[in-house]
Structure formats: C-alpha cells, structure tokens
C-alpha cells in the first residue's frame, strides 16, 4: 500500500466534524454495511462495552443498500444511537476518517480477502480487534498488533473493554502495528516479494528441464 497516504503525521481526523468529544475512545469499522459482516455481533458487543465505558463511541465508515435494516434500525433498538456515528462512504477524506479511530474493528473479510482497510489502519498506527476469519489472524498477531477475539458477544466485549480502558496498551499495539505495516506492506517490499516468487519459479523450471 501507499504508506505515505496512510501516515498519521499531520493527517488530522474527523472528530470535530462528527461531534465526537475529545475524551471519547473511538472504535470503528470500515466496510460495506451487510449482514454477513456480522454487524449484529458488533452492535451487541458494543452495547455491553459502552455500558461499562460510557466514553466509548462506535464509528461506522461505509454504505450499503441494507444499512437501515442491518445497522441503523438495530442501533436505535439497542438504545445506543447517542454513541454510534455513521460517517458514510468517504472519498477524499477516507484516510482522515480512519485516523479518527482509536481501535480498528474487523470481524469478517469482504470481497477483498487481503483485508485492505485493516492494513491501512495499521499503517496509521491503530491497534485492531479481529476474529479468526480468513487471514485476519495472520495480519494481526494476538497481543501484538491487537487482539484476536472469539466470534462471540462476550469475547468481543472483553476485547473492547480491554483496549478501550487502556491508553498505554492502545499506544503500544498501535506502534507495533505501524512498524509491521512499514516492514511488510510497503510497495517496494511487496515488489521484492513478487520478484522473489518469479525467481523461485524460474529456478524450479530450470531444474526440471535439467
């Protein structure tokens, strides 16, 4: 990815625009709003966590034809409308929207199996809470760049409370996430890896012919 675009230095965020209090700890997801992304699980866990930590906020970045039924209506039904913000689909200020988060949430990979939004948040120095779906546990090492939680309300609530209540832990995991992104996801590094794959294939082909 373009690490320069997702650099936190001087980037700013959307807290002022969205009316988020300076003391709030913002958990957030950037995804198409679909039932298969487990918004039911996310909202149920957040409701429990917000009861224990009133300063928690949930920022939903994205759009979807089912947004009303999958997210907006359940938010009202659960009584957390004052703590959940809908940022919609962002274009020019997408990086600033991600930089608004204190913790990135990613429960189910979508059409992009490489989980691009998660890696972009890591580049911004954001710790993450993820499940064991797909390659998520490969991207986020449990206890290092974030928390790998079980796909249950209790497990997600516990992870939200742990990171939401500990600024030092968020900072430490965020630094580790940023370091991993710089080490693993920079464009030159990816180019080196792809070139290495082709070299290995060519060497194998030569050996077979010999």
N, C-alpha and C positions, 0 to 999 in steps of 0.2 A: 504494500500500500504506500501511498504518498505520506510519509511521516511528517513532512513539512506542513501539510494541510491539517494534520491532527496533532499539532503541537500546542500544549496548553499555555505557553508563554505569550502573554498579550492577547489571547484569543477573546476573552470575555465570555459571558453567558447570557441566559435569558431570564434570570431571576427577577430583575426589575420589571421586564415586560410582562411576565406571567404573574407578578404579585406574590412571589414566594418570599416569605420572611427570611431575613439573614441568618436566623438561628436554626432554620429548618434543615433537616438531613433529607436529601432528595434521593429516593430510589427511582429507577426508571427503566423503561423498556422501549426499544426502538424496533418496531415490527409492524407488519400488516395485521390489522385487528381481525383475527379469525379465531373461531372456536378451537381449532386444532393447535393453536399456540398456547393453550391452557390458561386463558385469562380467568376462567373460573377459579382455578387453583391459586393464581396470583392474587386475585382480589380477596379471596377468603383468607389467605395468609397475611396479606397487608392489613386487613381489618383487625386481626388479632394483634399484630405487631404495633399498630397505631394506638391501640388501647393502652398498651404498656409504655409507649414512647410517643406522647402527643405531638412532638415536633417533627415526626416523620411525615413526608409527603411522597406521593407517587406521581411520576410524570410519564404519561403515555405519548410517545412520539410515533405517529403513523396514522394511516387511514384504512378504511375498509368498508365494503358495502354493508357489512353486518355490524358496524361499530355500535349502533344504538342497542341492538339486542345482546351483543357479546360483551360490551363494556359499559356504555353509558347508563343503560337501564339497571344492570346489576349494581353499579356504583351507587345509584340513588336508593335502591332497595336495601343495600347493606348499611346505609346511613353514613357513607364516607365521602359524600360529594364535596365536603369542605376541605378534604385532604388529597383529592385526586384531581390532577390537571391534565387536560387534553391539549397537546401542542399541535396536533395535526401533522400533515405532511410538510416537511421543511426542505427547502431547496438551497438558497444562497446562505442560509444561516444554520445548516444542518450540524456543522462541527460545533457551533456555539450551543446548539440545543443539547448535544451530547455532553458538552463541557459543563452544563448545568447540573449534571448528576454527581452525586457523591458515591453512588453504588450502581453498577450496571446489572440489570436482571436479564437473563436469557434462559428460557426454560425449554424451548423446542426449536430446533433448526427449521428454517423455512425452505424456500426453493434454492437458496444459496447454502449448500452444505458446508461451505468453509466458514460460515458464521461471521461474515464481514463486519457487521455492526459491533460485535463483541470485540474483535481485534482492533477496530477503530477506537473504541472506548478505552481499551488497554493502552493504546498509543497516547491517549490523553491522560494516562495515569490514574484510571479508575479501577478499583477492585470490582470483582464480579461475584454474583451468586448465580450458579448454573446447576443444571441437573446432569444426569449421566447419559443423556440422549446424544446420539451421534458422536461427533468428535469433540464435544464440549469439554469432557474431562482431559482431553489431550491439550487443549488450548489453555485451560485454567487448571493448574495444579492445586489440589485442595490444601489450603493453609499457606499458600504462597501468593498467587495472584488473586486469590479469592476463596470462596467456599463452594465445594461440590456437594449439593444437598440432595437428599432423597426426594422423590416426586410425591410428597405428601404435604398437607397443610401444616402439620406440626413441624416437619423438618424445615420447610421454607420459613415459617415464622421464627424458628430458632435462629436461622441464619440471618434473617433481617434484624432481629434483636441484637445479635452478636456484633454485626458490623454497624448497625445504627446507633449503638450506645458507646462505641469505642473509636474515637477520632484517631488515636495513635495507631490502632490496628488498620484502619482505613488508609492512613498515610503510608504505613509500611507496605501493605499489599499493593497500594497504588504505585509506589516506586518500583516494586518488583515487576508489576505489570508493564510499566513503561519501559523498563530495561529489557524485558523479554520481547516486547514489540520491536524495539530498536535492533535487537540482536537477531530476531527470527523473521520479521515481516518487512524489512526494508527492501525496496525494489532491487538494489544491487545484489543483496544476499539471495533473493529469490532467483535472480538471473543466474547466479553462480550454481545454485542447486539444479536448476533445469539443465544447464550446460553439463553438469556432472552426470546427470541421468543419461544424456545422449552419449557422453564419452563412455560410460559403462556399457551401454548397449552396443556401441561400435566395437569395443574391445571384445565383448562376448561374441559378436558376429564374426570377427576376425578369427577368434579361437575355434569356432565351429568349422569354418572353412579350412583352417589348417589341419 
